[in-house]
Amino acid sequence: MPLNLWLDADACPVDIKDIMFRVSRRFGLRLTLVANCSLRVPGDELITSVVVPNGADMADNYIAEQCAENDLVVTADIPLAARIVEKGAVGLNPRGELYTEENVGQCLSMRNFMEEMRSGGMVEGGPAPHSNSDNQKFANALDCYLTRRVRELKRQ
């Protein structure tokens, strides 16, 4: 079964998109960017973009419906990560943390807890701004995961 790459591109940092373009070419994997606005993508047959209608969770819904087992979805959206993991795919956030069957439930619980704390005024703000260190962690995690996964799929 092929391995495809998906990118929840609505709020994705430009550096992460650039890393994904390079990785798609390097591994020869299809990459689909999904957003509610038009995106510029390199002229490469492996890389495409899909524009979904404006609306809450439209890109997430598209990705969750279209991704398949073995696919890798890059997203910072934990509810989307939970949905794709349920289908047998794997998630990776732009800070280099994998979402798997083993941890996505805990990540979702923590996200919901922090959302309640913020709405109750007990906690302010959100995550720290994306940094160069985050880019490096993401690139390393992506490379390690894909190197291992592509090797496993070739043996099957």
Protein Blocks (a to p, Z undefined) as FASTA:
>chain_A
ZZdddddfklgcfklmmmmmmmmmmnopacddddfbdcdddddfkbccddddedehklmm
mmmmmpcehiacddfbfklmmmmmmnopacddfkopacdfklmmmmmmmmmmmmmmmmno
pagcddddddfklmmmmmmmmmmmmmmmmmmmmmZZ
